Amino acid sequence: MATQQPVRPLRRNPVLLAILILGIALRLWHLGRQSLWIDEGFSWLAVRLSFWGITQLSWGDVHPPLYYYLLKANLLVLPSTEFGLRFPSALFSVAGLAVMIAFVNRHWGHRAACYVGLLAAISPFDIYYAQEARMYSLLALFFVLSFTQLVEALQGRPACLIGWVAASVGLAWTHVYGLITVFVQVWFVLAYWAWHGPRGRPMAFKSRQLIAALSAIFLGILPVVILIWQIRSNKPGSGMIADTGHLRYLVRCWAVGPMTAFPAFKISWRMRDLSVAVMVLCAFLGARQLWKRAEPSRWVLVFGAFIMLLPPLMIYSLSILKHQAIWVDRGFLGCAHILYFLAGIGLGAVGLRTLRLLAVAAIAVAIVSGELYYDTKFEKSEAAAAFHSLPPASPQRAVLVIPYWRNCEAHYYLGAQTMLWTVQEDHPEKLERMPLPVAEMPVELPDSCADPELQSATDVYAFGYVPIIRQQQPQWPACLLSKKIWIYEDAHWHPID
């Protein structure tokens, strides 16, 4: 694959280094400012378990355990603060950025690498999950690695099949969408093999090398396939039934980030949608550039399109046909990097510098305006503010969490010394204790109003979803209704009545 200009190593290229530093700064900036939200609290609860406990947890969760293993190892070094819990995600994101910059610089030259790197460095979608203690930036890193390593192998470096195998197994062990991406990649490789074999065209690697790689992938993902089959009835939290509008939303997430966290300025000509249109147009120009070149570049284009478009289309179609809830955005973070890859190559191919600058400006306006909001006003959760403003712990204070799965945040900020309570979602007249899990899988122990700790309390502080709390409160057990009940609403605690 011919380059546009002589390639210098990344460490000797000040512009690319500056872009990488920008990406690092944006991911570490205010990394620990926002309080943990529900899913991040679950990550914290998970890594309190032993490694075997984490493995057992995966049978009750919907995610394979690799991310939790790595997060637990990280907390052997860093404290379990918001920063410490999120630092691995930021690190994975930076690693993916560096891999993509170096890859494009090696094959398409300095200019394309600058644009690809800049789009990825300032990506709101990537920054959001780089600052969340969940597995999505790790999933994106394995996605980028599997893409770049297979492309390297297709360009005549068969040793890179080892890297492709490792990244593919990592995809499967990180997220169920990663497993689907592995299947899509295997389909592509088999199609590539079938296309070249009957025509007698030279292959980039020997058949026995490919068979060995595919066999290693099969053995590596087999435990995850068995796991996911066993837990196939488990439902994803915060999932929804997909529709065609979610496809548009996904492309917007790739281009300018999730609207709730990165809203652009509201102006009459919808700068946010203009930014999306410009990035998609640049990606189309990049695809055209790859198609105009020799056959290896065309295969890169086909492969990129395969793994960017096919997994979302497959999963969305399954959701629509089976009326099954899915995650419509976060699991496709890796696909966004293919969009940046194509758009960066397209921008690099534009001959007029003025046009390139106008395109970058159109993309950047919505992104920068959204990131200003994200870094100043947006909050993932009100949990830290709520629990830090509680009265000091005493026998007179009881904490009620509704719905029950918000106990992750409460346990994190209140610690083991505070006993939490909840009421059942379908039977609000039934009370349950929620102790902090210590060694094995989290459990919720039903209890009664006869508990001495609850009997001694005079004030009950209810935290969670305010509409649900207000709706269910008249049906609570008498032992709760006889006490003074406080609710956290509008950023402060006040009596519920």
C-alpha positions as CSV (number, residue, x, y, z in Angstrom):
1,M,0.0,0.0,0.0
2,A,1.7,3.2,-1.1
3,T,2.0,6.1,1.2
4,Q,1.6,9.7,0.2
5,Q,4.8,10.9,1.6
6,P,7.8,9.5,3.6
7,V,6.7,8.2,7.0
8,R,8.4,9.2,10.2
9,P,7.9,7.2,13.4
10,L,5.3,8.6,15.7
11,R,7.8,9.6,18.4
12,R,9.6,11.8,15.8
13,N,6.5,13.5,14.5
14,P,5.7,16.6,16.6
15,V,2.3,17.2,15.0
16,L,1.1,13.6,15.6
17,L,2.5,13.7,19.1
18,A,0.7,16.9,19.8
19,I,-2.6,15.2,18.6
20,L,-1.9,12.2,20.9
21,I,-1.2,14.6,23.8
22,L,-4.5,16.4,23.1
23,G,-6.3,13.1,23.2
24,I,-4.7,12.2,26.5
25,A,-5.5,15.5,28.0
26,L,-9.2,15.4,27.0
27,R,-9.5,11.9,28.5
28,L,-7.8,12.7,31.8
29,W,-9.4,16.1,32.2
30,H,-11.8,16.0,35.1
31,L,-11.7,12.2,35.1
32,G,-12.7,11.9,38.7
33,R,-15.0,15.0,38.9
34,Q,-18.3,13.3,38.3
35,S,-19.9,10.9,40.7
36,L,-20.2,7.3,39.8
37,W,-23.4,6.3,38.2
38,I,-25.3,3.0,38.5
39,D,-23.3,0.9,36.0
40,E,-20.0,2.2,37.3
41,G,-21.1,1.4,40.8
42,F,-21.8,-2.2,39.6
43,S,-18.2,-2.4,38.3
44,W,-17.0,-1.3,41.7
45,L,-19.1,-4.0,43.4
46,A,-17.9,-6.6,41.0
47,V,-14.2,-6.0,41.6
48,R,-14.7,-6.3,45.3
49,L,-15.2,-10.0,44.7
50,S,-12.4,-12.5,44.2
51,F,-11.4,-13.4,40.7
52,W,-13.4,-16.6,41.0
53,G,-16.3,-14.5,42.4
54,I,-16.1,-12.3,39.3
55,T,-16.2,-15.4,37.1
56,Q,-19.3,-16.6,38.9
57,L,-20.8,-13.1,38.6
58,S,-20.7,-13.4,34.8
59,W,-23.2,-16.2,34.9
60,G,-25.7,-13.7,36.4
61,D,-24.6,-10.7,34.4
62,V,-24.8,-10.1,30.6
63,H,-21.1,-9.4,30.2
64,P,-18.0,-11.7,29.9
65,P,-15.5,-11.1,32.8
66,L,-12.3,-9.8,31.1
67,Y,-12.9,-6.1,31.9
68,Y,-13.6,-6.9,35.5
69,Y,-10.4,-8.9,35.8
70,L,-8.4,-6.0,34.4
71,L,-10.2,-3.5,36.6
72,K,-9.5,-5.6,39.7
73,A,-5.8,-5.8,38.8
74,N,-5.8,-2.0,38.3
75,L,-7.1,-1.5,41.9
76,L,-4.2,-3.4,43.3
77,V,-2.2,-0.3,42.3
78,L,-4.7,2.6,42.3
79,P,-7.2,3.5,44.9
80,S,-10.9,2.8,44.3
81,T,-11.7,6.5,43.8
82,E,-13.7,7.8,40.8
83,F,-10.3,8.6,39.1
84,G,-8.9,5.2,40.0
85,L,-11.9,3.3,38.7
86,R,-12.0,5.2,35.5
87,F,-8.3,5.3,34.7
88,P,-8.1,1.9,32.9
89,S,-10.9,3.1,30.5
90,A,-8.9,6.3,29.8
91,L,-5.8,4.2,29.2
92,F,-7.6,1.8,26.8
93,S,-8.9,4.8,24.9
94,V,-5.5,6.4,24.6
95,A,-4.0,3.1,23.4
96,G,-6.6,2.8,20.7
97,L,-5.9,6.3,19.6
98,A,-2.2,5.7,19.4
99,V,-2.6,2.4,17.5
100,M,-4.9,4.1,14.9
101,I,-2.6,7.1,14.4
102,A,0.5,4.9,13.9
103,F,-1.4,2.6,11.5
104,V,-2.7,5.4,9.3
105,N,0.7,7.2,9.4
106,R,2.5,4.1,8.2
107,H,0.1,3.3,5.3
108,W,-1.5,6.6,4.2
109,G,1.0,9.2,5.3
110,H,1.3,12.1,7.7
111,R,-1.7,14.2,6.5
112,A,-4.2,11.4,6.7
113,A,-2.9,10.4,10.1
114,C,-3.3,13.9,11.4
115,Y,-6.9,14.1,10.4
116,V,-7.8,10.6,11.6
117,G,-6.0,11.2,14.8
118,L,-7.7,14.6,15.4
119,L,-11.2,13.2,14.8
120,A,-10.6,10.3,17.2
121,A,-8.8,12.5,19.8
122,I,-11.7,15.0,20.1
123,S,-14.5,12.3,19.6
124,P,-17.2,13.0,22.2
125,F,-18.4,9.4,21.9
126,D,-14.9,8.1,22.7
127,I,-14.2,10.6,25.5
128,Y,-17.5,9.8,27.2
129,Y,-16.7,6.1,27.6
130,A,-13.0,6.8,28.2
131,Q,-14.3,8.5,31.4
132,E,-16.6,5.7,32.5
133,A,-15.7,2.7,34.6
134,R,-17.2,0.2,32.1
135,M,-15.8,-2.0,29.4
136,Y,-16.7,0.0,26.3
137,S,-13.3,1.7,25.7
138,L,-11.6,-1.8,26.1
139,L,-14.0,-3.1,23.6
140,A,-13.1,-0.3,21.2
141,L,-9.3,-0.9,21.7
142,F,-9.7,-4.6,20.8
143,F,-11.9,-3.5,17.8
144,V,-9.1,-1.1,16.6
145,L,-6.4,-3.8,17.2
146,S,-8.3,-6.5,15.3
147,F,-8.9,-4.2,12.4
148,T,-5.4,-2.9,12.1
149,Q,-3.8,-6.3,12.7
150,L,-5.9,-8.1,10.1
151,V,-5.2,-5.3,7.6
152,E,-1.5,-5.7,8.3
153,A,-1.8,-9.4,7.7
154,L,-3.6,-8.8,4.4
155,Q,-0.7,-6.5,3.3
156,G,1.8,-9.3,3.5
157,R,2.7,-9.5,7.2
158,P,1.3,-12.9,8.3
159,A,2.8,-12.6,11.7
160,C,0.1,-10.0,12.4
161,L,-2.4,-12.9,12.4
162,I,-1.2,-13.5,15.9
163,G,-2.2,-10.0,16.9
164,W,-5.6,-10.4,15.1
165,V,-6.3,-13.7,17.0
166,A,-5.4,-12.1,20.4
167,A,-7.6,-9.0,19.7
168,S,-10.5,-11.1,18.4
169,V,-10.4,-13.3,21.5
170,G,-10.3,-10.1,23.6
171,L,-13.3,-8.8,21.8
172,A,-15.3,-11.9,22.7
173,W,-14.2,-11.9,26.3
174,T,-15.2,-8.2,26.7
175,H,-18.7,-7.9,25.4
176,V,-21.3,-9.9,23.6
177,Y,-21.2,-7.3,20.7
178,G,-17.5,-8.1,20.5
179,L,-18.3,-11.8,19.9
180,I,-20.7,-10.8,17.1
181,T,-17.9,-8.6,15.6
182,V,-15.6,-11.6,15.7
183,F,-18.1,-13.7,13.7
184,V,-18.3,-10.8,11.1
185,Q,-14.5,-10.7,10.8
186,V,-14.3,-14.5,10.3
187,W,-17.0,-14.2,7.6
188,F,-14.9,-11.5,5.9
189,V,-11.7,-13.6,6.0
190,L,-13.4,-16.7,4.6
191,A,-14.9,-14.5,1.8
192,Y,-11.4,-13.1,1.1
193,W,-10.0,-16.7,1.0
194,A,-12.8,-17.9,-1.2
195,W,-12.3,-15.0,-3.6
196,H,-8.5,-15.5,-4.0
197,G,-8.3,-19.3,-3.9
198,P,-10.3,-20.4,-7.0
199,R,-8.8,-17.6,-9.1
200,G,-5.2,-18.6,-8.3
201,R,-4.4,-15.2,-7.0
202,P,-1.5,-14.9,-4.5
203,M,-2.7,-14.8,-0.8
204,A,-1.2,-12.5,1.8
205,F,-0.7,-15.5,4.0
206,K,-0.6,-19.3,3.6
207,S,-3.7,-21.4,4.0
208,R,-2.3,-23.3,6.9
209,Q,-1.5,-20.0,8.7
210,L,-5.1,-18.9,8.3
211,I,-6.5,-22.3,9.4
212,A,-4.3,-22.1,12.5
213,A,-5.5,-18.5,13.2
214,L,-9.2,-19.5,12.8
215,S,-8.7,-22.6,15.0
216,A,-7.1,-20.4,17.7
217,I,-10.0,-18.0,17.6
218,F,-12.5,-20.8,17.9
219,L,-10.8,-22.2,20.9
220,G,-10.3,-18.8,22.5
221,I,-14.0,-17.7,22.1
222,L,-15.6,-21.1,22.8
223,P,-15.9,-20.5,26.6
224,V,-17.6,-17.2,25.9
225,V,-20.0,-18.8,23.4
226,I,-21.0,-21.3,26.1
227,L,-21.3,-18.6,28.7
228,I,-23.5,-16.4,26.5
229,W,-25.6,-19.3,25.5
230,Q,-26.2,-20.1,29.2
231,I,-27.1,-16.5,30.1
232,R,-29.1,-15.8,26.9
233,S,-32.3,-15.1,28.8
234,N,-30.6,-12.4,30.9
235,K,-31.9,-8.9,30.0
236,P,-29.6,-5.9,29.5
237,G,-30.1,-3.0,31.8
238,S,-31.2,0.3,30.2
239,G,-31.8,-1.6,26.9
240,M,-34.5,-0.6,24.4
241,I,-36.2,-2.0,21.3
242,A,-34.4,-0.8,18.3
243,D,-36.0,1.1,15.4
244,T,-34.8,3.0,12.3
245,G,-34.5,6.2,14.3
246,H,-31.9,4.6,16.5
247,L,-29.7,4.0,13.5
248,R,-29.7,7.8,12.8
249,Y,-29.0,8.3,16.5
250,L,-26.0,5.9,16.4
251,V,-24.4,7.8,13.5
252,R,-24.9,11.0,15.4
253,C,-23.2,9.4,18.4
254,W,-20.3,8.4,16.3
255,A,-19.9,11.9,14.9
256,V,-20.7,14.3,17.7
257,G,-21.5,12.2,20.8
258,P,-24.6,11.3,22.8
259,M,-26.9,14.3,22.8
260,T,-27.7,14.1,26.6
261,A,-24.0,14.5,27.4
262,F,-22.8,16.6,24.5
263,P,-25.6,18.9,23.4
264,A,-24.6,21.4,20.7
265,F,-25.7,25.0,20.8
266,K,-29.3,25.3,19.7
267,I,-29.1,27.4,16.6
268,S,-31.6,27.6,13.7
269,W,-29.6,25.7,11.1
270,R,-28.8,22.7,13.4
271,M,-25.0,22.8,13.5
272,R,-25.0,19.3,15.1
273,D,-26.6,17.7,12.1
274,L,-24.4,19.7,9.8
275,S,-21.4,18.3,11.6
276,V,-22.7,14.8,11.1
277,A,-23.3,15.4,7.4
278,V,-19.8,16.8,6.9
279,M,-18.2,13.8,8.6
280,V,-20.2,11.3,6.7
281,L,-19.4,13.1,3.4
282,C,-15.7,13.0,4.3
283,A,-16.0,9.3,5.1
284,F,-17.6,8.8,1.6
285,L,-14.6,10.7,0.1
286,G,-12.2,8.4,2.0
287,A,-14.0,5.3,0.8
288,R,-13.8,6.6,-2.8
289,Q,-10.0,7.2,-2.3
290,L,-9.5,3.6,-1.1
291,W,-11.6,2.2,-4.0
292,K,-9.6,4.1,-6.6
293,R,-6.3,2.5,-5.5
294,A,-5.0,-0.9,-6.0
295,E,-6.8,-4.1,-4.8
296,P,-5.3,-4.2,-1.3
297,S,-6.9,-0.8,-0.5
298,R,-10.2,-2.0,-1.8
299,W,-10.1,-5.0,0.6
300,V,-9.3,-2.6,3.4
301,L,-12.4,-0.6,2.5
302,V,-14.6,-3.7,2.3
303,F,-13.3,-5.0,5.6
304,G,-13.9,-1.6,7.3
305,A,-17.4,-1.4,5.9
306,F,-18.1,-5.0,7.0
307,I,-17.2,-4.4,10.6
308,M,-18.6,-0.9,10.9
309,L,-22.0,-1.5,9.4
310,L,-22.8,-5.2,9.7
311,P,-22.8,-5.7,13.5
312,P,-25.2,-2.8,14.1
313,L,-27.5,-3.9,11.3
314,M,-27.6,-7.5,12.5
315,I,-28.3,-6.5,16.2
316,Y,-30.8,-3.9,15.3
317,S,-32.6,-6.3,13.0
318,L,-32.7,-9.0,15.7
319,S,-34.1,-6.5,18.2
320,I,-36.9,-5.4,15.8
321,L,-37.8,-8.9,14.6
322,K,-37.8,-10.5,18.1
323,H,-38.9,-7.4,20.0
324,Q,-35.8,-7.8,22.2
325,A,-34.2,-4.9,24.2
326,I,-30.6,-4.1,23.3
327,W,-28.0,-1.3,23.9
328,V,-28.4,0.9,20.8
329,D,-25.2,2.9,21.1
330,R,-22.4,2.1,23.5
331,G,-21.5,-1.4,22.2
332,F,-20.7,0.1,18.8
333,L,-17.9,2.5,20.0
334,G,-15.3,0.6,18.0
335,C,-17.3,1.1,14.8
336,A,-16.9,4.9,15.3
337,H,-13.2,4.6,14.7
338,I,-13.8,3.2,11.3
339,L,-15.8,6.3,10.5
340,Y,-12.9,8.5,11.8
341,F,-10.5,6.4,9.7
342,L,-12.5,6.9,6.5
343,A,-13.3,10.5,7.2
344,G,-9.6,11.3,8.0
345,I,-8.4,9.7,4.7
346,G,-11.1,11.7,2.9
347,L,-10.1,14.9,4.5
348,G,-6.4,14.2,3.7
349,A,-7.3,13.7,0.0
350,V,-9.0,17.1,-0.4
351,G,-6.7,19.2,-2.5
352,L,-7.7,22.7,-1.3
353,R,-6.5,23.6,2.2
354,T,-9.3,26.0,2.6
355,L,-11.9,23.3,2.0
356,R,-10.2,21.0,4.5
357,L,-10.2,23.7,7.2
358,L,-13.8,24.5,6.5
359,A,-14.8,20.8,6.9
360,V,-12.8,20.5,10.1
361,A,-14.4,23.7,11.5
362,A,-17.9,22.4,10.6
363,I,-17.2,19.2,12.5
364,A,-15.5,20.8,15.4
365,V,-18.1,23.5,16.3
366,A,-20.7,21.0,17.5
367,I,-18.1,18.8,19.2
368,V,-16.4,21.7,21.0
369,S,-19.7,23.2,22.1
370,G,-20.8,19.9,23.4
371,E,-17.6,19.2,25.3
372,L,-17.8,22.6,27.0
373,Y,-21.2,21.5,28.4
374,Y,-19.9,18.1,29.3
375,D,-16.9,19.4,31.2
376,T,-18.9,22.1,33.1
377,K,-22.5,21.2,33.7
378,F,-23.2,17.6,32.8
379,E,-23.5,15.0,35.6
380,K,-23.7,11.3,35.2
381,S,-25.5,10.9,38.6
382,E,-26.6,13.0,41.6
383,A,-25.5,10.2,43.9
384,A,-22.3,11.9,45.3
385,A,-24.1,15.1,46.0
386,A,-27.0,13.3,47.6
387,F,-25.1,11.0,49.9
388,H,-22.4,13.6,50.9
389,S,-25.2,15.9,52.0
390,L,-26.9,13.3,54.3
391,P,-26.8,14.0,58.1
392,P,-24.0,12.1,59.9
393,A,-24.6,8.4,60.4
394,S,-26.5,7.6,63.5
395,P,-29.0,5.0,64.8
396,Q,-31.8,7.5,64.0
397,R,-30.9,7.5,60.2
398,A,-32.0,4.8,57.7
399,V,-31.4,5.0,54.0
400,L,-33.9,3.6,51.5
401,V,-32.9,3.1,47.8
402,I,-35.5,2.8,45.1
403,P,-35.2,1.0,42.7
404,Y,-33.0,-1.6,44.4
405,W,-30.2,-1.5,41.7
406,R,-29.2,2.0,42.7
407,N,-27.7,0.4,45.8
408,C,-24.4,0.3,43.9
409,E,-24.0,4.1,44.2
410,A,-25.2,4.1,47.8
411,H,-22.8,1.4,48.9
412,Y,-19.9,3.2,47.2
413,Y,-20.5,6.6,48.8
414,L,-21.8,5.4,52.2
415,G,-19.7,2.4,52.8
416,A,-20.2,-0.8,54.8
417,Q,-21.2,1.1,58.0
418,T,-24.6,2.1,56.5
419,M,-27.4,-0.4,56.2
420,L,-29.5,0.1,53.1
421,W,-33.1,-0.8,52.5
422,T,-35.3,-1.1,49.5
423,V,-38.9,-2.1,48.7
424,Q,-39.7,-4.7,46.0
425,E,-40.5,-3.2,42.6
426,D,-43.7,-5.1,42.1
427,H,-44.6,-5.3,45.8
428,P,-43.7,-2.0,47.5
429,E,-45.3,-3.3,50.7
430,K,-42.4,-5.7,51.1
431,L,-39.2,-4.5,52.7
432,E,-35.7,-5.8,52.0
433,R,-32.2,-5.3,53.5
434,M,-29.3,-4.7,51.1
435,P,-26.0,-5.5,52.8
436,L,-22.7,-4.7,51.1
437,P,-21.3,-7.8,49.3
438,V,-17.9,-8.8,50.8
439,A,-16.5,-11.9,49.2
440,E,-18.8,-13.6,46.8
441,M,-21.7,-12.6,44.5
442,P,-23.9,-9.7,45.6
443,V,-27.1,-10.8,47.3
444,E,-30.2,-9.1,48.6
445,L,-31.5,-10.5,51.8
446,P,-35.2,-10.1,52.5
447,D,-36.0,-8.9,56.0
448,S,-38.9,-7.6,58.0
449,C,-39.8,-4.5,59.9
450,A,-38.7,-6.2,63.1
451,D,-35.0,-5.4,62.3
452,P,-33.6,-3.5,65.3
453,E,-31.7,-1.1,63.1
454,L,-34.8,-0.1,61.3
455,Q,-36.9,0.1,64.5
456,S,-34.4,2.5,66.1
457,A,-34.5,4.9,63.1
458,T,-36.7,7.9,63.3
459,D,-35.8,9.3,59.8
460,V,-35.8,7.5,56.5
461,Y,-33.9,9.1,53.6
462,A,-35.2,7.9,50.2
463,F,-32.9,8.1,47.3
464,G,-33.5,7.1,43.7
465,Y,-36.1,7.7,41.0
466,V,-38.4,10.4,42.5
467,P,-41.6,9.6,40.4
468,I,-41.4,5.9,41.5
469,I,-40.8,6.9,45.1
470,R,-43.7,9.2,45.2
471,Q,-46.0,6.8,43.4
472,Q,-45.1,3.8,45.7
473,Q,-44.8,5.7,49.0
474,P,-48.5,5.2,50.1
475,Q,-48.1,1.4,49.7
476,W,-44.9,1.1,51.8
477,P,-45.0,-1.0,55.0
478,A,-46.4,0.7,58.1
479,C,-43.0,0.6,59.8
480,L,-41.7,3.1,57.2
481,L,-44.7,5.2,57.0
482,S,-44.6,5.8,60.7
483,K,-41.2,7.6,60.4
484,K,-40.3,10.9,59.0
485,I,-39.5,10.4,55.3
486,W,-37.0,12.6,53.4
487,I,-36.5,12.5,49.6
488,Y,-33.6,13.8,47.5
489,E,-35.1,16.1,44.9
490,D,-34.0,19.3,43.2
491,A,-30.5,18.9,44.5
492,H,-31.4,18.8,48.2
493,W,-33.1,16.6,50.9
494,H,-36.6,17.7,52.1
495,P,-39.6,16.0,53.7
496,I,-41.6,14.0,51.1
497,D,-44.9,15.6,52.0
